[in-house]
């Protein structure tokens, strides 16, 4: 007789996309802990953008999004967000190049940059190794609880 042993699974983007009604996406900070910051999300996968928009709006961010690096850079220059969350492999300007452009611009260099990737997930990488100037890296599929925790520390990143 074979037993069906299930491993504990990370909460992934797809899990959450199809189950918005579950409490992980209804995660709300207490009123005094809300961020009140601007964020730009960059990904060519609409499901990822929708998920992150929902999470970030729930914790008090004003959210803007773009599907490629060129539009993202224009949006960043226009909105001057506090946080940029970008996939690394996006059409137009690559996520690594986008982060370099932002960090080299005196008007934008204080923006906190989180790069998401599934392609480089097997590598040990840091912003120094990738020479990207990103502040944080997140592997896909995204663990939603970890992403919320990471974003919630924003006010401590200065």
N, C-alpha and C positions, 0 to 999 in steps of 0.2 A: 504494500500500500504506500503510495507516494503522498507525502504531505505537501501542501502548497504553502511554502514559506515566502511571505512577501517582505521585501526590504522596505524600510521607510524611505519614501520618495520625496525629493525636493518639490516644493510648489513651483511649477513652471509657468511661463507665460501662457501656454496653451491651456493648462488647467484653469487658470484664472480667467482667461478670455471667455471660456464657455460657461463659467460659473460666477458671474459678477455678483450674484445675490449672496455669496458666502462672505463671511465677516472679514476675511483678509483684505478685501477691497473696500470694506466699510471702516477700515482702521482710521480712526480720527484721533488727533492729538487733543489734549484739553485746550480750551480756548486760549489760555495764556501761552501755550507752547507752540501755537501755529506759527509757521515760518514767515508768511507775508512777503516772500521773495519771488523773483521772476526766474523761470527756467525755460530753456529751449531744449526740446527733444528732437534728435535727428536719427531717423531710421527709415529705410525704404520698405520695411515690413509694417503695414498699417496696424496689424494686431498688436505689435509691440508698442506703437505710438498710442493707441487707444488705451491699453492697459496702464502705461506709465502716466498718461494724462489723468486717468481716473484716480490713481494712487496719489499723484502730486496735488491735484485739486482738493482731495480729501484732507491733505495735511496743510492746506493753506497757500499753495503756490499759485501764482498767475502763470499759466502754461501757454507756450507757443510751440509750434512744431514745423518741421520741414522734412521733406523726403530725400533731399540730396545735399551734398556739401556746399554747393554754390549758393543755393537758397538759404542754407543755414548761416553762412557767413554774413550774408546781407541782413538776415533777421537778427543776428547777434549784434551787428553794428548799429542797427536801428533800435533794438530794445534794451541793449546792455544788461543782459540777465545776470543774476548772481551765480547761476549754475547752468552748465551745459551737459546734457547726457546724450552721447552720440555713439552709434554703432561705428566700428572701425571701417568696415567695408560698405561704403555707401557710394552711389553714383556721384559723379563730379569730383569735387575735392574729397580725397580720402580722409577718414577720421583723424589719422595721425597728422596729416598735413594741416587740417583744420585747426587742431589743437595748437600746432606750432604758430600758425598765423595769428591766432587769438592771443597767445602768450607773448608774441613779439610786438603786438600793438599796444602802445602805452595807455590808450583809452580802454582797452579790454583785458589787459594782463591779469587783473585781479579776479576774473571769472574762474570759478572752480569747474574743472573739467573731469567728467567721468566717462571713460571709453568702455563700450561693451563689445565683447567679441566671443565668437564660438570657434573661429578659425585658429586662433592662437592659444586655445585653452590647454593644449598639451605642453606648452612652453612655460618656463619660469620667466616671467617678464615683470619689469618695473618701468616706470616712466623714464628713468635714466637709460635703461637698456634699449628701449624703443626710441629714445631721443625724441619723444613726442611732446614733452612738457605737460602731459596729462597729470592730474592730481591723483586719480584713482582708476583702477581697472576692475571691471566686473565681467565674469564669465557668463555666457549664455549656455543653456537656458537660465534665465534669471531666477534666483531664489528670492521671491517677493518679500519675505520677512527680512532677509538680509539687506535688500535694497532699501526698504523702509528704514531700517536701523542706520544704514549708511547715510541716507539723506537727512535723517533726523539729527545727525551730528553736525550738520552744516554750520550751525552757529558757532561751533567750536573749531572750525577749520581755518580761521583767519591767520 
